[in-house]
Amino acid sequence: FHEVHVPEYPLFHYQPYELALSSKLVDTVKAFGIELLHVHYAIPHAYAGYMAKKILEEDGIYIPMITTLHGTDITLVGNHPFYKPAVTFSINKSDIVTSVSENLRQQTLDFFDITGEIEVVPNFIDESKYSTSFTDCQRSLMAEDHEKIITHISNFRKVKHIPDVIQIFYGIQKEIPAKLIMVGEGPEKENAELLVEELGITDRVVFLGNSNEIDRILCFSDLFLLPSKSESFGLAALEAMINRVPVISSNTGGIPEVNIHGVSGYLSDERDVEDMVNNALKILKDEATLKQFKENAHEVATKFDIKNVLPLYEALYEKAYKANYKTTY
């Protein structure tokens, strides 16, 4: 880990982070004999990475760069007219480009004039790091034995459709005994708390704030809600699934590449709260069905385990390194 220190100068209204990052990359490559750069997000890291490459070339050091696109760098920041030329440039100047989903790959090709290939390498998880030690006794701290536990984890931004999460749960709890656990902090949290009050379900909804141990919440959850407007991949859904929690989600972005309809959960059109409620009840009302979906969710998630995804990156590293680059230190 190498911290990027950005000195403050009165001359600049905003401090030049990309400049500092480029310099730090150059220093780190030289100090440790690094032979390949793998940067995440087109802005600012691919841009800074390219600058570092050109500086290093002046010293006779040639180093390939792989850029991984994650989502907001393409769909939000990158597509803004102010940044689009820089994003296009930094992607096209990368030796290899990857995206975390096929959907994001296609969006990138649609939004930008990309001259090369984009490889899809999904996000991954390390199943060995997820705890399964929680007991029924600990589950009882959140709900009664006969109640189902519904969970949502996010940064509570508008794109997550937090009011829909509340409304979906409201529909569920009218049919079966249930509790909702809301994990995270963000700008929509206060409105969510007000909506819970308006619906009269404050005794059935728990706001936990941020947590570094989400596995200790997911391990006793019965269903995960992700009705987002868009997700480039759906990592929150994957984390739920590896903990054997089926997912009710919107059919948008890269989510369908993670949550398989009718297998690990169900997909619905964005904002179709009624359909999401009905799909949730299909899973929750029958214990045998719930058990099957839990096992299915885990099985699908294991395909994204680090041991399956890491070799894809290693192959790309090898490809980039061998592609006519000679590094001298």
Backbone as numpy.savetxt, mean C-alpha at the origin, in Angstrom:
# Nx Ny Nz CAx CAy CAz Cx Cy Cz
21.03 2.42 6.92 20.18 3.61 6.92 21.06 4.85 6.92
20.84 5.75 5.98 21.63 6.98 5.87 20.68 8.17 5.80
20.67 8.96 6.84 19.77 10.10 6.92 20.21 11.20 5.96
19.22 11.80 5.30 19.49 12.92 4.40 19.28 14.22 5.17
20.36 14.92 5.42 20.28 16.20 6.14 20.13 17.33 5.12
19.10 18.15 5.30 18.85 19.27 4.39 19.14 20.57 5.13
20.27 21.21 4.84 20.59 22.48 5.51 19.56 23.55 5.16
19.31 24.44 6.09 18.37 25.52 5.86 19.12 26.79 5.48
18.67 27.40 4.38 19.27 28.64 3.93 18.17 29.68 3.78
18.35 30.89 4.32 17.33 31.94 4.20 17.00 32.27 2.75
17.94 31.98 1.85 17.73 32.28 0.43 16.55 31.51 -0.14
16.34 30.26 0.37 15.31 29.38 -0.18 14.05 29.41 0.67
12.92 29.59 0.02 11.64 29.49 0.73 11.36 28.04 1.10
11.71 27.11 0.18 11.61 25.67 0.43 13.01 25.07 0.29
13.38 24.22 1.22 14.74 23.67 1.22 14.91 22.62 0.11
16.07 22.59 -0.53 16.30 21.74 -1.73 16.56 20.28 -1.37
15.49 19.53 -1.07 15.63 18.14 -0.65 16.26 17.28 -1.73
15.81 17.44 -3.01 16.33 16.62 -4.09 17.84 16.80 -4.24
18.30 18.03 -4.05 19.73 18.31 -4.16 20.51 17.58 -3.07
19.98 17.66 -1.85 20.63 16.99 -0.72 20.61 15.48 -0.90
19.49 14.96 -1.41 19.36 13.52 -1.62 20.34 13.04 -2.68
20.46 13.77 -3.77 21.42 13.40 -4.83 22.83 13.33 -4.27
23.20 14.32 -3.49 24.55 14.35 -2.90 24.76 13.19 -1.95
23.75 12.89 -1.14 23.85 11.76 -0.21 24.00 10.44 -0.97
23.27 10.28 -2.07 23.39 9.07 -2.88 24.80 8.93 -3.45
25.35 10.03 -3.94 26.71 10.00 -4.48 27.70 9.59 -3.41
27.61 10.21 -2.25 28.53 9.89 -1.15 28.40 8.44 -0.71
27.17 7.94 -0.65 26.93 6.57 -0.18 27.45 5.55 -1.19
27.22 5.80 -2.47 27.72 4.90 -3.51 29.24 4.80 -3.44
29.90 5.94 -3.29 31.36 5.95 -3.24 31.88 5.29 -1.97
31.22 5.55 -0.85 31.71 5.05 0.43 31.57 3.54 0.57
30.51 2.98 -0.02 30.22 1.56 0.19 30.35 0.72 -1.08
30.79 1.33 -2.17 30.96 0.57 -3.41 29.66 0.00 -3.94
28.58 0.74 -3.78 27.27 0.27 -4.24 27.26 0.17 -5.76
26.67 -0.89 -6.28 26.72 -1.16 -7.72 25.38 -0.99 -8.42
24.34 -0.65 -7.66 23.02 -0.48 -8.27 22.16 0.38 -7.35
21.38 1.28 -7.94 20.42 2.08 -7.17 19.02 1.54 -7.41
18.27 1.35 -6.35 16.85 1.00 -6.46 16.08 2.07 -5.70
15.40 2.92 -6.45 14.68 4.04 -5.84 13.18 3.80 -5.92
12.47 4.34 -4.95 11.02 4.18 -4.88 10.36 5.54 -5.03
9.38 5.61 -5.93 8.64 6.83 -6.30 9.42 7.63 -7.34
8.72 7.98 -8.41 9.34 8.75 -9.49 9.76 10.14 -9.02
8.91 10.73 -8.17 9.23 12.02 -7.56 9.21 11.85 -6.05
10.27 12.27 -5.35 11.48 12.92 -5.87 12.65 11.97 -6.10
12.48 10.69 -5.77 13.64 9.81 -5.65 14.26 9.41 -6.99
13.44 9.13 -8.00 14.02 8.79 -9.30 14.73 10.00 -9.90
14.13 11.16 -9.68 14.74 12.40 -10.18 16.10 12.62 -9.52
16.14 12.45 -8.20 17.40 12.59 -7.47 18.39 11.49 -7.85
17.88 10.29 -8.08 18.73 9.18 -8.48 19.41 9.43 -9.81
18.68 10.01 -10.76 19.27 10.31 -12.06 20.39 11.35 -11.92
20.14 12.38 -11.11 21.17 13.39 -10.88 22.42 12.76 -10.27
22.22 11.85 -9.33 23.35 11.16 -8.71 24.13 10.35 -9.74
23.40 9.67 -10.63 24.05 8.88 -11.69 24.96 9.75 -12.54
24.46 10.91 -12.94 25.24 11.79 -13.82 26.47 12.35 -13.09
26.31 12.65 -11.81 27.46 13.13 -11.04 28.52 12.04 -10.94
28.07 10.81 -10.68 29.00 9.68 -10.56 29.72 9.40 -11.87
29.01 9.58 -12.99 29.63 9.34 -14.29 30.81 10.28 -14.53
30.74 11.48 -13.97 31.85 12.42 -14.10 33.12 11.88 -13.45
32.95 10.98 -12.49 34.09 10.36 -11.81 34.37 8.96 -12.35
33.75 8.63 -13.49 34.00 7.33 -14.10 33.26 6.18 -13.44
32.23 6.48 -12.69 31.44 5.43 -12.02 30.09 5.32 -12.73
29.84 4.14 -13.27 28.59 3.91 -14.01 27.73 2.93 -13.23
26.54 3.36 -12.88 25.69 2.57 -12.00 24.25 2.57 -12.52
23.64 1.39 -12.67 22.25 1.34 -13.16 21.26 1.73 -12.07
20.07 2.14 -12.49 19.04 2.56 -11.54 17.70 1.90 -11.88
17.10 1.28 -10.89 15.76 0.72 -11.00 14.81 1.64 -10.24
13.69 1.98 -10.86 12.68 2.82 -10.22 11.40 2.02 -10.03
10.88 2.02 -8.81 9.60 1.38 -8.53 8.53 2.45 -8.33
7.46 2.34 -9.09 6.32 3.26 -9.00 5.30 2.70 -8.01
4.79 3.56 -7.16 3.90 3.09 -6.10 2.46 3.60 -6.19
2.23 4.72 -6.87 0.84 5.16 -6.98 0.68 6.66 -6.99
0.84 7.31 -5.84 0.63 8.75 -5.78 1.65 9.50 -6.63
2.81 8.91 -6.83 3.81 9.55 -7.70 3.33 9.59 -9.15
2.36 8.78 -9.49 1.83 8.72 -10.85 0.44 9.36 -10.92
-0.46 8.90 -10.08 -1.87 9.28 -10.20 -2.19 10.64 -9.59
-1.40 11.10 -8.65 -1.71 12.35 -7.97 -0.67 13.42 -8.29
0.51 13.29 -7.72 1.56 14.29 -7.92 2.06 14.28 -9.36
2.36 13.10 -9.86 2.99 12.99 -11.16 2.15 13.48 -12.32
0.83 13.38 -12.19 -0.04 13.77 -13.29 -0.37 15.26 -13.28
0.14 15.97 -12.29 -0.07 17.42 -12.24 0.79 18.07 -13.33
0.25 19.04 -14.06 1.02 19.66 -15.16 2.37 20.20 -14.73
2.49 20.65 -13.48 3.76 21.20 -13.01 4.85 20.13 -12.93
4.44 18.89 -12.65 5.42 17.82 -12.40 5.52 16.79 -13.52
4.54 16.77 -14.40 4.47 15.72 -15.41 5.74 15.59 -16.25
6.32 16.69 -16.75 7.56 16.54 -17.54 8.69 15.91 -16.74
8.82 16.28 -15.46 9.89 15.74 -14.62 9.68 14.26 -14.35
8.41 13.87 -14.13 8.11 12.46 -13.89 8.41 11.63 -15.13
7.96 12.13 -16.29 8.22 11.42 -17.55 9.72 11.25 -17.77
10.46 12.31 -17.55 11.91 12.28 -17.73 12.56 11.25 -16.80
12.20 11.30 -15.51 12.86 10.41 -14.54 12.52 8.94 -14.79
11.31 8.67 -15.26 10.94 7.29 -15.59 11.73 6.80 -16.80
11.75 7.63 -17.84 12.42 7.23 -19.07 13.93 7.12 -18.92
14.50 7.82 -17.95 15.94 7.75 -17.72 16.33 6.62 -16.77
15.34 5.92 -16.23 15.63 4.77 -15.38 16.00 3.58 -16.26
16.90 2.75 -15.80 17.31 1.59 -16.59 16.24 0.51 -16.60
15.57 0.34 -15.48 14.44 -0.58 -15.37 13.38 0.09 -14.52
12.13 -0.06 -14.91 11.01 0.52 -14.16 10.06 -0.59 -13.77
9.63 -0.58 -12.52 8.63 -1.55 -12.06 7.45 -0.79 -11.46
6.30 -1.44 -11.46 5.13 -0.91 -10.77 4.57 -1.99 -9.86
3.84 -1.58 -8.83 3.37 -2.55 -7.84 2.11 -3.28 -8.27
1.52 -2.87 -9.40 0.34 -3.59 -9.90 0.22 -3.38 -11.40
-0.53 -4.26 -12.04 -0.79 -4.13 -13.47 -1.62 -2.88 -13.74
-2.55 -2.57 -12.85 -3.38 -1.38 -12.99 -2.52 -0.12 -13.00
-1.56 -0.03 -12.09 -0.68 1.14 -12.04 0.21 1.19 -13.27
0.66 0.06 -13.74 1.47 0.02 -14.97 0.69 0.63 -16.12
-0.58 0.23 -16.26 -1.40 0.72 -17.36 -1.69 2.21 -17.22
-1.95 2.65 -15.99 -2.18 4.08 -15.77 -0.95 4.90 -16.15
0.22 4.39 -15.81 1.46 5.09 -16.14 1.63 5.22 -17.65
1.35 4.14 -18.36 1.46 4.17 -19.82 0.42 5.09 -20.43
-0.75 5.19 -19.80 -1.82 6.06 -20.30 -1.52 7.53 -20.04
-0.93 7.83 -18.88 -0.71 9.22 -18.47 0.54 9.84 -19.07
1.56 9.03 -19.30 2.86 9.56 -19.67 3.36 8.95 -20.98
4.28 9.66 -21.61 4.90 9.18 -22.85 6.12 8.35 -22.47
5.87 7.09 -22.15 6.93 6.21 -21.66 7.54 5.44 -22.83
8.86 5.45 -22.91 9.54 4.85 -24.05 9.97 3.41 -23.82
10.00 2.97 -22.57 10.48 1.61 -22.28 9.41 0.74 -21.65
9.82 -0.45 -21.26 8.91 -1.40 -20.62 8.75 -1.08 -19.13
7.61 -1.47 -18.59 7.38 -1.39 -17.15 7.05 -2.79 -16.66
7.85 -3.29 -15.75 7.65 -4.62 -15.18 6.74 -4.53 -13.96
5.85 -5.49 -13.81 4.99 -5.54 -12.62 5.63 -6.45 -11.57
5.98 -5.87 -10.45 6.47 -6.62 -9.29 5.61 -6.18 -8.11
4.75 -7.03 -7.61 3.81 -6.60 -6.57 4.49 -6.30 -5.24
3.79 -5.55 -4.40 4.24 -5.41 -3.02 4.28 -6.78 -2.36
5.08 -6.90 -1.34 5.18 -8.20 -0.67 5.05 -8.03 0.84
4.83 -9.14 1.50 4.79 -9.18 2.96 5.65 -10.34 3.44
6.05 -10.27 4.68 6.83 -11.34 5.29 5.94 -12.02 6.32
5.38 -13.16 5.94 4.42 -13.83 6.82 5.02 -14.18 8.17
6.31 -14.43 8.19 6.95 -14.85 9.44 6.93 -13.76 10.51
6.68 -12.51 10.10 6.68 -11.41 11.06 5.31 -11.15 11.68
4.30 -11.88 11.24 2.96 -11.66 11.77 2.68 -12.61 12.91
2.25 -12.03 14.03 2.00 -12.81 15.24 0.68 -13.55 15.15
0.65 -14.77 15.66 -0.60 -15.53 15.76 -0.83 -15.93 17.22
-0.25 -15.17 18.12 -0.25 -15.55 19.53 -1.47 -15.07 20.30
-2.31 -14.22 19.68 -3.47 -13.72 20.42 -4.47 -14.84 20.70
-5.11 -14.78 21.84 -6.04 -15.82 22.26 -7.46 -15.29 22.26
-8.42 -16.20 22.43 -9.82 -15.79 22.53 -10.04 -14.86 23.72
-9.27 -15.07 24.77 -9.38 -14.21 25.95 -9.05 -12.76 25.59
-8.01 -12.58 24.80 -7.63 -11.24 24.38 -8.64 -10.67 23.40
-9.24 -11.50 22.58 -10.30 -11.07 21.69 -11.47 -10.50 22.49
-11.72 -11.06 23.64 -12.87 -10.65 24.45 -12.73 -9.22 24.96
-11.54 -8.65 24.88 -11.37 -7.25 25.26 -12.08 -6.32 24.28
-12.32 -6.80 23.06 -12.93 -5.98 22.03 -14.40 -6.32 21.78
-14.77 -7.57 21.97 -16.14 -7.97 21.63 -16.55 -9.21 22.42
-17.85 -9.42 22.48 -18.38 -10.64 23.08 -18.17 -11.80 22.11
-18.24 -13.01 22.62 -18.00 -14.19 21.80 -18.94 -14.28 20.61
-20.18 -13.81 20.78 -21.17 -13.95 19.71 -21.11 -12.81 18.70
-20.26 -11.82 18.95 -20.16 -10.66 18.06 -19.04 -10.85 17.03
-19.29 -10.41 15.81 -18.27 -10.41 14.77 -17.46 -9.11 14.87
-16.18 -9.21 14.58 -15.30 -8.04 14.63 -14.94 -7.61 13.21
-15.36 -6.38 12.88 -15.08 -5.79 11.57 -13.98 -4.76 11.76
-13.03 -4.71 10.84 -11.87 -3.83 11.01 -11.61 -2.99 9.77
-11.17 -1.76 10.02 -10.68 -0.89 8.94 -9.39 -0.23 9.43
-8.37 -0.24 8.57 -7.09 0.37 8.90 -6.68 1.28 7.74
-6.43 2.55 8.03 -6.01 3.47 6.97 -5.48 4.76 7.57
-5.16 5.71 6.67 -4.72 7.04 7.09 -5.88 8.04 7.11
-7.09 7.55 7.00 -8.30 8.37 7.15 -8.31 9.58 6.22
-7.91 9.37 4.97 -8.01 10.42 3.96 -9.29 10.23 3.16
-9.68 11.27 2.42 -10.93 11.21 1.66 -10.98 10.04 0.70
-9.83 9.70 0.11 -9.78 8.63 -0.88 -10.18 7.28 -0.27
-10.12 7.16 1.04 -10.46 5.90 1.71 -11.97 5.74 1.92
-12.75 6.77 1.62 -14.22 6.72 1.79 -14.59 6.25 3.20
-14.09 6.96 4.19 -14.34 6.61 5.59 -15.84 6.59 5.93
-16.65 7.55 5.44 -18.09 7.46 5.71 -18.71 6.16 5.20
-18.21 5.64 4.09 -18.72 4.37 3.57 -18.38 3.22 4.51
-17.20 3.27 5.11 -16.82 2.24 6.09 -17.86 2.20 7.21
-18.21 3.39 7.73 -19.18 3.48 8.82 -20.55 2.98 8.36
-20.97 3.38 7.17 -22.29 2.99 6.68 -22.37 1.49 6.39
-21.29 0.92 5.89 -21.27 -0.53 5.66 -21.43 -1.26 6.99
-20.67 -0.82 7.98 -20.81 -1.46 9.30 -22.21 -1.25 9.86
-22.76 -0.08 9.67 -24.11 0.21 10.17 -25.10 -0.80 9.60
-24.96 -1.11 8.31 -25.83 -2.10 7.69 -25.59 -3.50 8.22
-24.33 -3.83 8.48 -24.00 -5.16 9.01 -24.59 -5.36 10.40
-24.38 -4.38 11.28 -24.78 -4.55 12.67 -26.30 -4.54 12.86
-27.03 -4.11 11.85 -28.50 -4.21 11.92 -28.97 -5.64 11.73
-28.10 -6.48 11.13 -28.46 -7.86 10.83 -27.82 -8.87 11.79
-26.61 -8.58 12.23 -25.91 -9.51 13.14 -25.17 -8.71 14.21
-24.95 -9.26 15.39 -24.17 -8.56 16.42 -22.73 -8.37 15.95
-22.23 -7.15 16.04 -20.89 -6.88 15.52 -20.28 -5.65 16.17
-18.96 -5.58 16.11 -18.19 -4.41 16.55 -17.29 -3.98 15.41
-17.04 -2.66 15.33 -16.15 -2.11 14.32 -14.92 -1.52 14.99
-13.75 -1.92 14.53 -12.49 -1.37 15.04 -11.89 -0.50 13.94
-11.72 0.78 14.23 -11.14 1.73 13.29 -9.72 2.06 13.75
-8.74 1.72 12.91 -7.34 1.91 13.27 -6.71 2.95 12.35
-6.10 3.97 12.94 -5.43 4.99 12.15 -5.80 6.39 12.58
-5.10 7.35 11.98 -5.34 8.77 12.21 -5.36 9.47 10.86
-6.06 10.60 10.80 -6.08 11.36 9.57 -7.18 12.39 9.56
-7.27 13.16 8.47 -8.20 14.29 8.41 -9.67 13.93 8.48
-10.04 12.70 8.15 -11.45 12.31 8.15 -11.90 11.66 9.46
-11.00 11.54 10.42 -11.35 10.83 11.65 -12.44 11.56 12.44
-12.33 12.86 12.57 -13.31 13.61 13.35 -14.71 13.47 12.76
-14.81 13.58 11.43 -16.11 13.41 10.77 -16.65 12.00 10.97
-15.75 11.02 10.98 -16.17 9.64 11.21 -16.75 9.48 12.61
-16.12 10.09 13.58 -16.63 10.02 14.96 -18.00 10.68 15.08
-18.18 11.79 14.37 -19.48 12.47 14.38 -20.56 11.61 13.73
-20.21 10.95 12.62 -21.18 10.08 11.93 -21.58 8.91 12.82
-20.62 8.35 13.52 -20.91 7.25 14.45 -21.90 7.70 15.51
-21.72 8.92 16.01 -22.66 9.47 17.00 -24.04 9.65 16.40
-24.10 10.21 15.19 -25.38 10.46 14.53 -26.16 9.16 14.31
-25.45 8.09 14.01 -26.10 6.80 13.75 -26.41 6.04 15.03
-25.95 6.55 16.15 -26.25 5.92 17.44 -25.54 4.60 17.66
-24.31 4.49 17.18 -23.58 3.22 17.31 -22.24 3.40 18.03
-22.16 4.41 18.89 -20.89 4.67 19.59 -20.46 3.50 20.47
-21.43 2.72 20.94 -21.08 1.58 21.79 -20.58 0.39 20.99
-20.64 0.48 19.66 -20.23 -0.63 18.81 -19.02 -0.30 17.93
-18.49 0.91 18.08 -17.35 1.34 17.26 -16.22 1.79 18.18
-15.02 1.29 17.90 -13.83 1.64 18.69 -12.81 2.30 17.78
-12.40 3.52 18.12 -11.33 4.21 17.39 -10.03 4.02 18.18
-9.08 3.30 17.59 -7.86 2.96 18.30 -6.69 3.89 18.01
-6.79 4.73 17.00 -5.63 5.54 16.62 -4.61 4.71 15.89
-3.40 5.24 15.75 -2.34 4.51 15.05 -1.83 3.34 15.87
-1.38 2.31 15.18 -0.85 1.13 15.85 0.30 0.55 15.05
1.34 0.14 15.74 2.48 -0.54 15.11 2.34 -2.05 15.17
1.23 -2.52 15.70 1.02 -3.96 15.86 -0.35 -4.36 15.30
-0.54 -4.07 14.03 -1.84 -4.34 13.44 -2.16 -5.83 13.40
-1.13 -6.67 13.38 -1.38 -8.11 13.39 -2.09 -8.53 14.67
-1.87 -7.79 15.74 -2.51 -8.11 17.01 -3.97 -7.67 17.04
-4.38 -6.95 16.01 -5.78 -6.58 15.84 -6.41 -7.47 14.77
-5.70 -7.65 13.68 -6.23 -8.45 12.58 -6.40 -9.91 12.96
-5.57 -10.41 13.87 -5.61 -11.84 14.17 -6.93 -12.26 14.81
-7.70 -11.32 15.37 -9.01 -11.71 15.90 -10.15 -11.03 15.13
-9.83 -10.43 13.97 -10.86 -9.81 13.14 -11.54 -10.85 12.25
-12.80 -10.60 11.95 -13.56 -11.51 11.08 -13.70 -10.98 9.66
-13.60 -9.66 9.49 -13.80 -9.07 8.16 -13.08 -7.73 8.10
-12.51 -7.43 6.93 -11.80 -6.17 6.71 -12.52 -5.36 5.64
-12.71 -4.07 5.89 -13.41 -3.20 4.94 -12.43 -2.25 4.27
-12.47 -2.20 2.94 -11.61 -1.30 2.16 -12.38 -0.75 0.96
-13.31 0.18 1.20 -14.15 0.71 0.11 -13.54 1.92 -0.59
-12.24 1.94 -0.77 -11.51 3.12 -1.26 -11.94 3.56 -2.65
-11.73 4.84 -2.91 -11.93 5.37 -4.25 -10.91 4.75 -5.20
-9.69 4.60 -4.71 -8.64 3.97 -5.51 -7.51 3.51 -4.61
-6.86 2.44 -5.01 -5.66 1.93 -4.35 -4.75 1.41 -5.46
-3.51 1.85 -5.48 -2.60 1.36 -6.52 -2.31 -0.12 -6.36
-2.41 -0.62 -5.14 -2.17 -2.04 -4.88 -3.18 -2.62 -3.90
-3.26 -2.05 -2.72 -4.15 -2.59 -1.69 -3.38 -3.35 -0.63
-2.30 -2.75 -0.13 -1.46 -3.42 0.86 -2.22 -3.71 2.15
-3.12 -2.82 2.53 -3.91 -3.05 3.75 -4.75 -4.31 3.62
-5.30 -4.53 2.44 -6.08 -5.76 2.20 -5.18 -6.98 2.31
-3.99 -6.90 1.75 -3.06 -8.03 1.80 -2.66 -8.36 3.23
-2.42 -7.33 4.03 -2.07 -7.56 5.44 -3.21 -8.22 6.19
-4.43 -7.84 5.84 -5.58 -8.50 6.46 -5.64 -9.97 6.04
-5.47 -10.22 4.77 -5.60 -11.57 4.24 -4.55 -12.52 4.80
-3.31 -12.04 4.99 -2.28 -12.93 5.53 -2.61 -13.32 6.97
-3.45 -12.51 7.61 -3.93 -12.83 8.96 -5.28 -13.55 8.94
-5.61 -14.10 7.77 -6.85 -14.87 7.60 -8.11 -14.03 7.82
-8.10 -12.83 7.29 -9.26 -11.95 7.36 -9.75 -11.67 5.94
-10.95 -12.14 5.58 -11.49 -11.85 4.25 -11.78 -10.36 4.09
-11.86 -9.91 2.85 -11.92 -8.48 2.55 -13.17 -8.13 1.74
-13.84 -7.07 2.16 -14.90 -6.45 1.38 -14.33 -5.14 0.86
-14.24 -5.00 -0.47 -13.55 -3.83 -1.02 -14.24 -3.32 -2.27
-13.81 -2.14 -2.69 -14.24 -1.60 -3.97 -13.44 -2.27 -5.09
-14.02 -2.29 -6.25 -13.40 -2.93 -7.42 -12.63 -1.87 -8.21
-11.62 -1.28 -7.59 -10.90 -0.16 -8.20 -9.40 -0.36 -8.09
-8.66 0.32 -8.98 -7.21 0.31 -8.93 -6.63 -1.08 -8.97
-5.64 -1.31 -8.12 -4.99 -2.62 -8.07 -5.61 -3.59 -7.09
-6.70 -3.19 -6.43 -7.31 -4.06 -5.42 -7.73 -5.42 -5.98
-8.35 -5.48 -7.17 -8.77 -6.79 -7.69 -7.61 -7.75 -7.95
-6.39 -7.24 -8.02 -5.22 -8.10 -8.20 -4.80 -8.75 -6.88
-5.36 -8.26 -5.78 -5.05 -8.79 -4.45 -6.25 -9.53 -3.87
-7.38 -8.85 -3.83 -8.62 -9.43 -3.29 -9.39 -10.10 -4.41
-9.42 -11.41 -4.41 -10.05 -12.17 -5.49 -11.54 -12.36 -5.18
-12.38 -11.86 -6.08 -13.83 -11.86 -5.87 -14.37 -13.27 -5.69
-15.09 -13.47 -4.60 -15.68 -14.77 -4.32 -14.72 -15.79 -3.75
-13.46 -15.39 -3.55 -12.45 -16.31 -3.01 -11.92 -15.78 -1.68
-11.23 -14.64 -1.75 -10.68 -14.04 -0.53 -11.61 -12.98 0.06
-12.68 -12.71 -0.64 -13.64 -11.69 -0.22 -14.53 -11.35 -1.39
-15.02 -10.11 -1.40 -15.88 -9.67 -2.51 -15.50 -8.27 -2.94
-15.74 -8.01 -4.24 -15.52 -6.69 -4.83 -16.86 -6.07 -5.20
-16.99 -4.77 -5.00 -18.21 -4.04 -5.37 -17.81 -2.76 -6.09
-18.75 -2.19 -6.83 -18.51 -0.89 -7.44 -18.25 0.14 -6.34
-17.42 1.11 -6.66 -17.13 2.18 -5.70 -18.42 2.87 -5.25
-18.55 3.11 -3.97 -19.67 3.78 -3.31 -20.94 2.94 -3.24
-20.89 1.68 -3.67 -22.08 0.82 -3.59 -22.13 0.17 -2.21
-22.55 0.96 -1.24 -22.58 0.51 0.16 -23.51 -0.68 0.34
-24.66 -0.63 -0.30 -25.64 -1.71 -0.14 -25.07 -3.05 -0.59
-24.38 -3.06 -1.72 -23.80 -4.31 -2.21 -22.70 -4.80 -1.27
-21.92 -3.88 -0.73 -20.87 -4.27 0.21 -21.46 -4.86 1.49
-22.57 -4.29 1.95 -23.25 -4.85 3.12 -23.72 -6.27 2.83
-24.36 -6.44 1.69 -24.87 -7.77 1.32 -23.74 -8.79 1.19
-22.63 -8.38 0.59 -21.49 -9.29 0.46 -20.89 -9.64 1.82
-20.83 -8.66 2.70 -20.32 -8.92 4.04 -21.18 -9.94 4.77
-22.48 -9.80 4.64 -23.40 -10.71 5.33 -23.34 -12.12 4.75
-23.04 -12.23 3.45 -22.86 -13.56 2.85 -21.76 -14.33 3.57
-20.72 -13.61 3.95 -19.58 -14.25 4.61 -19.84 -14.47 6.09
-20.41 -13.47 6.74 -20.49 -13.47 8.20 -21.63 -14.30 8.78
-22.70 -14.49 8.02 -23.89 -15.13 8.58 -23.74 -16.64 8.76
-22.79 -17.24 8.05 -22.62 -18.69 8.13 -21.19 -19.00 8.57
-21.04 -19.73 9.66 -19.72 -19.99 10.22 -18.83 -20.80 9.27
-19.43 -21.75 8.58 -18.65 -22.57 7.64 -18.14 -21.71 6.48
-19.00 -20.81 6.01 -18.59 -19.91 4.92 -17.48 -18.98 5.39
-17.63 -18.43 6.58 -16.61 -17.54 7.13 -15.27 -18.26 7.26
-15.31 -19.47 7.76 -14.08 -20.25 7.92 -13.40 -20.49 6.58
-14.19 -20.80 5.55 -13.63 -21.05 4.23 -12.99 -19.79 3.65
-13.68 -18.65 3.79 -13.13 -17.40 3.28 -11.84 -17.02 4.02
-11.79 -17.29 5.30 -10.58 -17.00 6.07 -9.39 -17.80 5.52
-9.61 -19.07 5.27 -8.52 -19.91 4.74 -8.16 -19.49 3.32
-9.18 -19.18 2.51 -8.92 -18.72 1.15 -8.08 -17.44 1.14
-8.44 -16.50 2.02 -7.73 -15.22 2.08 -6.25 -15.45 2.38
-5.98 -16.32 3.33 -4.59 -16.61 3.69 -3.85 -17.26 2.53
-4.50 -18.18 1.86 -3.86 -18.88 0.74 -3.50 -17.92 -0.39
-4.42 -17.01 -0.71 -4.15 -16.02 -1.75 -2.99 -15.11 -1.33
-2.99 -14.70 -0.06 -1.97 -13.77 0.42 -0.57 -14.37 0.39
-0.46 -15.67 0.59 0.87 -16.29 0.62 1.59 -16.17 -0.73
0.85 -15.95 -1.79 1.47 -15.76 -3.10 2.31 -14.48 -3.13
2.02 -13.56 -2.21 2.74 -12.29 -2.14 3.80 -12.29 -1.05
4.12 -13.47 -0.52 5.15 -13.55 0.52 6.50 -13.16 -0.07
7.35 -12.61 0.77 8.65 -12.12 0.32 9.46 -13.19 -0.41
9.33 -14.43 -0.01 10.11 -15.50 -0.65 9.69 -15.72 -2.09
8.48 -15.29 -2.45 8.01 -15.42 -3.83 8.27 -14.18 -4.67
8.31 -13.01 -4.03 8.46 -11.75 -4.76 9.92 -11.31 -4.87
10.70 -11.55 -3.84 12.09 -11.11 -3.84 12.89 -11.64 -5.03
12.71 -12.90 -5.46 13.44 -13.38 -6.64 13.15 -12.57 -7.90
11.97 -11.98 -8.00 11.64 -11.15 -9.15 12.53 -9.91 -9.18
12.73 -9.30 -8.03 13.61 -8.15 -7.94 15.07 -8.55 -8.19
15.46 -9.68 -7.63 16.85 -10.13 -7.81 17.17 -10.36 -9.28
16.20 -10.89 -10.02 16.40 -11.11 -11.45 16.56 -9.79 -12.19
15.79 -8.78 -11.77 15.90 -7.46 -12.39 17.22 -6.79 -12.03
17.67 -6.98 -10.81 18.98 -6.45 -10.42 20.08 -7.03 -11.31
20.00 -8.34 -11.51 20.99 -9.02 -12.35 20.93 -8.50 -13.78
19.72 -8.32 -14.28 19.53 -7.83 -15.64 20.10 -6.42 -15.80
19.81 -5.56 -14.83 20.29 -4.18 -14.91 21.81 -4.12 -14.80
22.34 -4.92 -13.92 23.79 -4.89 -13.67 24.57 -5.36 -14.90
24.01 -6.33 -15.61 24.71 -6.91 -16.76 24.50 -6.11 -18.04
23.61 -5.12 -18.00 23.24 -4.41 -19.23 24.28 -3.34 -19.60
25.45 -3.81 -19.99 26.49 -2.93 -20.53 27.01 -1.88 -19.56
26.98 -2.21 -18.26 27.52 -1.27 -17.28 28.85 -1.79 -16.72
29.79 -0.89 -16.64 31.08 -1.21 -16.04 31.31 -0.22 -14.90
31.41 -0.72 -13.67 31.56 0.15 -12.51 33.01 0.14 -12.05
33.57 1.32 -11.83 34.94 1.44 -11.34 34.97 2.30 -10.09
35.74 1.86 -9.13 35.87 2.62 -7.87 37.34 2.88 -7.59
